[in-house]
């Protein structure tokens, strides 16, 4: 059975000191409990090396919230996936907060996914719809053909274009409806599970069924310690990507515990 995964996206938060305190606390709390769940945190880039050192020899992995494909070059202000590969395990790719500002598009996301895989990092590919439309249609009855080709699925198809079949199991996909991010209005677990199921169909079209089933597909959007269990109860949901609630160690660890199979 594949291991579930809980990843924290700290976004543009924490001072250097707060970041260290937060991971020290996570480390301490993780020592008390044995959890059967993969855990990762994605702090702001400048704290990466220090936090990676603190978390070395723990079960908690560190990642970044974005990085450029390629190795080195004349790109002022950029950090490449190659540069961070030795110091990180995950790279979040195509978060809606970057898509919506034009910092990322289908093409750049696809290049980042391939670069992450080439550099042995786990890409955490974010997809999700911007408006409530999908959910509104859904409650009226069966999903329509139009919905089937909706943006969410296209985003994933584009993100994994040209990815080798053997690499499909290495993907982590995060389904994050934009209207649920940071709003305190999460998608219902059933709704999230249904979309995740259909996202898996996209992976199945790109590889063998068995390989597609090995990839982990997460939900993200206003997950808290109080609602985490309701998502964990559904087998389709292989974990969560957590924003706000990942900034408090005890809250984050409670979410992790909800997804632990032990
Ligand atoms: C996110 O930004 O990836 C996210 C899921 O945020 P929040 O949990 O705060 O809704």
Boltz pocket constraint, residues with backbone or C-beta under 6 A from the ligand:
constraints:
  - pocket:
      binder: B
      contacts: [[A, 9], [A, 176], [A, 180], [A, 181], [A, 182], [A, 183], [A, 220], [A, 221], [A, 222], [A, 223], [A, 241], [A, 242], [A, 243], [A, 244], [A, 245]]
      max_distance: 6.0
